[in-house]
Amino acid sequence: MNNKIDRKIALDIETTGLNHSGVLYKNHKIIEIGAIEIINRKITNNKFHVYLNPKRDISTEAFKIHGISRFFLEKKPIFSDIYLNFMEYIANSDIIAHNSNFDISFLNYEIKTLNKTFKKINESCKIIDTLKMARNIFPGKKNSLDALCDRYQIKYKNRTLHSAVIDANLVAKIYLRMTCIQKKINLNNVNDKIEYSLEYDSSLKSKLNILRASSKEEYKHQKYLNNMENSGSCLWMT
């Protein structure tokens, strides 16, 4: 019997700003960290959530996204105050983030500012990027958090502004959906909504899940091929 604990942390942050290409501006800071614990594919109540005082202004563009003001953050801790608790929380865990380059770059920048000898997040934890996963599963489609929530039927409509802890919870749910065994795809559903089984197969990576056609679907397919054969355009049936 395998009693190994599989611990993952779904993570999201909010910041004072970013530049037009989404890359870190020098001296921009993290103002909120939200992290959700997943143990053996179950979301637990053990979460890490903190607001941080950046000791600098928040860009207008960033404020429109998260609605967090500098005034609200004035009496909050700074990153150095929570660093040890945060690192203890994520220790020996895989980190899950949506567009992980953004979150991990900011965290590494904060860590480097404290002490250049401290390990980067990606040097001590495995990083799982749900955006990269989604692009592999749904190539050419929109794969934002909102789009994936719609696709996997995850409720998020009460989320009018970005919040690190709310978004981390959505990332956790999306990850669990994307790594579940596919049960059914409704090809007639224009919204691409998916039915799935929450049961997890540890050998999923080595198995190909086959969706077999029903007898009615096979009948319609054969009828279509017969019509093609009668018109002389179905070469593989000759």
C-alpha positions as CSV (number, residue, x, y, z in Angstrom):
1,M,0.0,0.0,0.0
2,N,1.4,3.4,-1.1
3,N,1.1,5.9,1.8
4,K,3.2,8.6,0.1
5,I,1.8,12.1,0.4
6,D,1.5,14.0,-2.8
7,R,1.5,17.7,-1.8
8,K,1.0,20.5,-4.3
9,I,0.5,24.2,-3.8
10,A,-1.6,26.3,-6.2
11,L,-0.2,29.8,-6.2
12,D,-1.1,33.3,-7.4
13,I,0.2,36.8,-6.7
14,E,-0.9,40.4,-7.3
15,T,1.7,43.1,-7.9
16,T,2.2,46.9,-8.1
17,G,2.7,46.7,-11.9
18,L,4.3,45.2,-15.0
19,N,5.4,46.5,-18.3
20,H,3.6,46.2,-21.6
21,S,5.2,42.8,-22.5
22,G,4.3,41.3,-19.1
23,V,7.9,41.3,-17.9
24,L,9.0,42.5,-14.5
25,Y,9.7,46.2,-14.2
26,K,12.7,46.9,-12.0
27,N,11.5,47.7,-8.4
28,H,7.9,46.6,-8.9
29,K,6.7,44.6,-5.9
30,I,4.4,41.8,-4.8
31,I,1.4,43.1,-2.8
32,E,-0.6,39.9,-2.3
33,I,0.2,36.2,-2.2
34,G,-2.4,33.5,-2.2
35,A,-1.6,29.8,-2.0
36,I,-3.9,26.7,-1.7
37,E,-2.8,23.3,-0.5
38,I,-3.6,20.1,-2.4
39,I,-2.9,16.8,-0.7
40,N,-3.4,13.6,-2.7
41,R,-5.6,15.5,-5.2
42,K,-7.8,17.0,-2.5
43,I,-8.0,20.8,-1.8
44,T,-7.5,21.3,2.0
45,N,-8.3,24.2,4.3
46,N,-4.6,24.9,4.8
47,K,-4.0,28.0,2.8
48,F,-1.5,30.8,2.8
49,H,-2.8,34.3,2.2
50,V,-1.1,37.6,2.9
51,Y,-1.2,41.2,1.8
52,L,2.2,43.0,1.6
53,N,3.2,46.7,1.9
54,P,5.3,47.4,-1.2
55,K,6.5,50.8,0.1
56,R,5.9,52.3,-3.3
57,D,3.0,53.4,-5.6
58,I,0.7,51.0,-7.4
59,S,0.4,51.6,-11.1
60,T,-3.0,52.6,-12.5
61,E,-3.1,49.6,-14.8
62,A,-2.4,47.2,-11.9
63,F,-5.0,48.9,-9.7
64,K,-7.7,48.4,-12.4
65,I,-6.9,44.6,-12.3
66,H,-6.9,44.0,-8.5
67,G,-8.3,47.1,-6.9
68,I,-5.8,47.0,-4.1
69,S,-4.7,50.5,-3.0
70,R,-1.5,51.7,-1.4
71,F,-3.6,53.1,1.5
72,F,-5.0,49.6,2.2
73,L,-1.5,48.2,2.4
74,E,0.2,50.8,4.6
75,K,0.1,48.7,7.8
76,K,0.6,45.3,6.2
77,P,3.9,43.4,6.6
78,I,6.7,43.6,4.1
79,F,8.0,40.6,2.2
80,S,11.0,40.0,4.6
81,D,8.5,39.6,7.4
82,I,6.7,36.7,5.8
83,Y,9.5,35.1,3.8
84,L,10.4,32.3,6.3
85,N,6.7,31.4,6.9
86,F,6.1,31.3,3.1
87,M,9.1,29.2,2.3
88,E,8.1,26.8,5.1
89,Y,4.6,26.6,3.7
90,I,5.7,25.6,0.2
91,A,8.6,23.3,1.3
92,N,8.7,19.9,-0.3
93,S,5.8,20.7,-2.6
94,D,5.2,21.2,-6.3
95,I,4.1,24.7,-7.2
96,I,1.2,25.1,-9.6
97,A,0.6,28.5,-11.3
98,H,-1.1,29.9,-14.3
99,N,1.6,31.6,-16.5
100,S,4.1,30.6,-13.9
101,N,6.9,32.7,-15.4
102,F,5.2,35.9,-14.1
103,D,4.6,34.7,-10.5
104,I,7.9,32.9,-10.1
105,S,9.9,35.8,-11.6
106,F,8.4,38.2,-9.1
107,L,9.0,35.9,-6.1
108,N,12.6,35.3,-7.2
109,Y,13.1,39.0,-7.5
110,E,11.8,39.5,-3.9
111,I,14.0,36.7,-2.6
112,K,17.1,38.0,-4.4
113,T,16.4,41.5,-2.9
114,L,16.5,39.9,0.6
115,N,19.7,37.9,0.0
116,K,21.4,37.0,-3.3
117,T,22.5,33.6,-1.8
118,F,18.9,32.4,-1.1
119,K,17.6,29.7,-3.4
120,K,15.2,30.6,-6.2
121,I,11.7,29.1,-6.0
122,N,12.3,27.0,-9.0
123,E,15.5,25.7,-7.5
124,S,13.7,24.2,-4.5
125,C,10.3,23.3,-6.0
126,K,9.0,21.8,-9.2
127,I,6.9,24.3,-11.2
128,I,3.7,23.2,-13.0
129,D,2.3,25.8,-15.4
130,T,-1.4,25.3,-16.1
131,L,-1.2,27.8,-19.0
132,K,1.3,25.6,-20.8
133,M,-0.8,22.5,-20.0
134,A,-3.9,24.2,-21.3
135,R,-2.2,25.2,-24.5
136,N,-1.2,21.6,-25.1
137,I,-4.7,20.3,-24.4
138,F,-6.6,23.2,-26.2
139,P,-4.1,24.4,-28.9
140,G,-5.2,27.6,-30.7
141,K,-8.0,28.4,-28.1
142,K,-8.2,31.0,-25.4
143,N,-6.7,29.6,-22.2
144,S,-7.1,32.4,-19.7
145,L,-8.4,31.5,-16.2
146,D,-11.8,32.7,-17.1
147,A,-11.9,30.7,-20.4
148,L,-10.8,27.5,-18.6
149,C,-13.3,28.0,-15.8
150,D,-16.0,28.2,-18.5
151,R,-14.7,25.1,-20.3
152,Y,-14.5,23.1,-17.1
153,Q,-17.7,24.5,-15.6
154,I,-16.0,26.0,-12.6
155,K,-18.0,28.9,-11.0
156,Y,-16.2,32.2,-10.9
157,K,-18.8,34.9,-11.8
158,N,-18.5,36.6,-8.4
159,R,-14.9,37.4,-9.2
160,T,-15.1,41.0,-10.5
161,L,-11.5,41.8,-9.6
162,H,-8.4,39.7,-9.4
163,S,-7.5,38.3,-6.0
164,A,-4.5,36.1,-5.4
165,V,-6.3,33.7,-3.0
166,I,-9.4,33.4,-5.2
167,D,-7.3,32.9,-8.3
168,A,-5.1,30.4,-6.6
169,N,-8.2,28.4,-5.7
170,L,-9.3,28.5,-9.4
171,V,-5.9,27.4,-10.5
172,A,-6.1,24.4,-8.1
173,K,-9.5,23.4,-9.4
174,I,-8.4,23.8,-13.1
175,Y,-5.3,21.7,-12.5
176,L,-7.4,18.9,-10.9
177,R,-9.8,19.0,-13.9
178,M,-7.0,19.0,-16.5
179,T,-5.4,16.0,-14.8
180,C,-8.5,13.9,-14.5
181,I,-9.6,11.1,-16.7
182,Q,-11.7,12.3,-19.5
183,K,-15.2,10.8,-19.3
184,K,-17.1,12.4,-22.2
185,I,-16.8,15.2,-24.7
186,N,-19.9,16.7,-26.2
187,L,-18.9,17.4,-29.7
188,N,-22.1,19.4,-30.4
189,N,-21.5,21.8,-27.5
190,V,-20.1,25.1,-28.9
191,N,-18.9,26.1,-25.5
192,D,-16.4,23.2,-25.3
193,K,-17.7,22.2,-21.9
194,I,-16.3,18.9,-20.7
195,E,-17.7,16.2,-18.6
196,Y,-15.0,14.4,-16.5
197,S,-14.4,11.9,-13.8
198,L,-12.7,13.1,-10.6
199,E,-11.2,9.7,-10.1
200,Y,-7.4,9.9,-10.8
201,D,-5.5,7.2,-12.5
202,S,-1.8,7.3,-11.4
203,S,-0.8,5.6,-14.7
204,L,-2.8,8.2,-16.7
205,K,0.4,9.3,-18.5
206,S,1.0,5.8,-19.9
207,K,-2.6,5.2,-21.0
208,L,-4.5,6.3,-24.0
209,N,-8.2,6.9,-23.1
210,I,-10.4,5.7,-25.9
211,L,-13.8,7.1,-26.5
212,R,-15.8,4.6,-28.5
213,A,-18.6,5.5,-30.8
214,S,-22.1,4.3,-29.9
215,S,-24.0,1.9,-32.2
216,K,-26.1,4.9,-33.4
217,E,-23.0,6.9,-34.3
218,E,-21.5,3.9,-36.0
219,Y,-24.7,3.5,-38.1
220,K,-24.7,7.1,-39.1
221,H,-21.0,7.0,-40.0
222,Q,-21.5,3.9,-42.1
223,K,-24.5,5.4,-43.9
224,Y,-22.3,8.5,-44.7
225,L,-19.6,6.3,-46.1
226,N,-22.1,4.4,-48.2
227,N,-23.3,7.7,-49.7
228,M,-19.8,8.6,-50.5
229,E,-19.1,5.3,-52.1
230,N,-22.2,5.6,-54.3
231,S,-21.0,9.0,-55.5
232,G,-17.6,7.4,-56.4
233,S,-15.6,9.6,-54.0
234,C,-14.9,7.2,-51.2
235,L,-11.6,5.7,-52.4
236,W,-10.8,3.7,-49.3
237,M,-13.9,1.5,-49.6
238,T,-13.0,0.3,-53.2
